[in-house]
Amino acid sequence: MTFLCPKCKSNNSCLYPDKFVCFECKFETTSLEYNKILEKGGHKPKMATIKDAAQAYEPPQTLNIADLDKVSVEVPIEDREGKKKDNTTFKYKVAIVNGEEYRVPATVLKDLKIILETKPDCKLFKVVKEGEGMSTDYTVISL
């Protein structure tokens, strides 16, 4: 539920068991006092609707390492697991750049390994993605 602040009319607030707090204007009062405000015709809680949720919905986006202009070879990488439509699990790797996760295809790691073997001082690289779905090709370029 969204609770409107009786002072600033913001819905950036929370009704705890013992008090009401507005994070916008920093108004605080006891839950008992807030309920008295409601009884006197103050702002009543407004329930979110499915329409509100649908309009606010943003589908999860899978970022790809090819979306980056350049990548440092020192970027942290972590393992993740996902589920296919048939409910089987698969593993993949993500690079963490500025708090965002970018999927790193195995072919990118394979190609980068070859680059690092021939050019161990490589610090930056770029990934170029061509195609879609199962016919996607990645080209790794040393910068």
PyMOL commands that set and color helices and strands:
alter all, ss='L'
color gray80, all
select helices_A, chain A and resi 31-39+50-56+65-67+106-118+133-135
alter helices_A, ss='H'
color red, helices_A
select strands_A, chain A and resi 13-15+19-22+28-30+63-64+71-72+77-83+89-97+100-104+124-130+137-142
alter strands_A, ss='S'
color yellow, strands_A
deselect
rebuild
show_as cartoon
